[in-house]
Amino acid sequence: MCYNVDMNTYIATFFMHFGSIRFERLCKSKGLEARTMPVPRSLSSSCGTCVKYRAEEPLFDPAHDEMEQMVICNDDGSYTQIYKAKNL
């Protein structure tokens, strides 16, 4: 599979497992490579699952209030937070 070099890798964490499943489906419906997986140890999460996906820009669903945070994966293996829920 060929990847667009302009694609970034993002990880979105969720308050509940259902939120991660729903977000993975949203990503795939938009033609993005996405998978549900355990949250990396260096990121915290309420439910323990996240969605890792590749896209040119971060994907936000205005009706999706189940997201806890979103990070972009840096080339050095670190993460930069680009979104955090207001109630945290």
C-alpha positions as CSV (number, residue, x, y, z in Angstrom):
1,M,0.0,0.0,0.0
2,C,1.4,3.4,-0.9
3,Y,1.2,6.2,1.6
4,N,0.9,9.9,0.9
5,V,4.0,11.6,2.3
6,D,1.9,14.5,3.4
7,M,0.0,12.3,5.8
8,N,0.4,12.6,9.6
9,T,-0.3,10.0,12.2
10,Y,-2.7,10.9,14.9
11,I,-4.0,9.1,18.1
12,A,-7.4,10.0,19.5
13,T,-8.3,8.7,23.0
14,F,-11.9,8.4,24.3
15,F,-13.9,8.4,27.6
16,M,-15.6,5.1,26.6
17,H,-14.8,2.2,24.4
18,F,-17.8,2.9,22.2
19,G,-16.4,6.3,21.3
20,S,-13.3,4.7,19.9
21,I,-15.3,2.2,17.8
22,R,-17.5,5.0,16.4
23,F,-14.5,7.2,15.6
24,E,-12.7,4.3,13.8
25,R,-15.8,3.8,11.6
26,L,-15.9,7.6,10.9
27,C,-12.3,7.5,9.8
28,K,-12.8,4.5,7.5
29,S,-15.9,6.1,6.0
30,K,-13.7,9.0,4.9
31,G,-11.2,6.6,3.4
32,L,-8.6,7.0,6.1
33,E,-6.3,4.2,7.4
34,A,-7.4,3.7,11.0
35,R,-7.4,1.1,13.8
36,T,-8.5,0.7,17.3
37,M,-5.7,-0.3,19.7
38,P,-4.6,0.0,23.3
39,V,-3.6,3.5,24.4
40,P,0.2,3.9,24.4
41,R,1.5,3.8,28.0
42,S,2.7,7.4,27.8
43,L,-0.8,8.7,27.1
44,S,-3.6,8.3,29.6
45,S,-7.2,7.3,28.8
46,S,-10.4,6.6,30.6
47,C,-11.3,3.5,28.7
48,G,-7.9,2.1,27.6
49,T,-8.6,2.1,23.8
50,C,-7.7,4.7,21.2
51,V,-7.8,5.1,17.4
52,K,-4.6,5.6,15.5
53,Y,-5.1,7.0,12.1
54,R,-3.3,8.7,9.2
55,A,-4.6,11.9,7.6
56,E,-3.4,15.2,6.2
57,E,-5.3,17.1,8.9
58,P,-6.8,16.0,12.2
59,L,-10.3,14.7,12.0
60,F,-12.9,16.2,14.4
61,D,-16.6,15.3,14.4
62,P,-18.5,18.3,16.0
63,A,-21.1,15.8,17.3
64,H,-18.5,13.6,18.8
65,D,-18.3,14.5,22.5
66,E,-16.7,11.2,23.6
67,M,-13.2,12.2,22.6
68,E,-10.8,12.8,25.5
69,Q,-7.7,14.0,23.6
70,M,-6.0,13.9,20.3
71,V,-2.2,13.9,19.7
72,I,0.0,14.0,16.6
73,C,2.7,11.4,16.5
74,N,6.1,13.0,16.1
75,D,9.0,11.4,14.1
76,D,11.0,10.9,17.3
77,G,8.3,8.8,18.9
78,S,7.0,11.6,21.1
79,Y,3.4,13.0,21.0
80,T,2.1,16.6,20.8
81,Q,-1.3,17.2,22.2
82,I,-3.6,19.1,19.7
83,Y,-6.9,18.7,21.5
84,K,-8.0,18.1,25.1
85,A,-11.7,17.9,26.2
86,K,-12.7,21.0,28.2
87,N,-14.1,19.0,31.1
88,L,-10.6,17.6,32.0
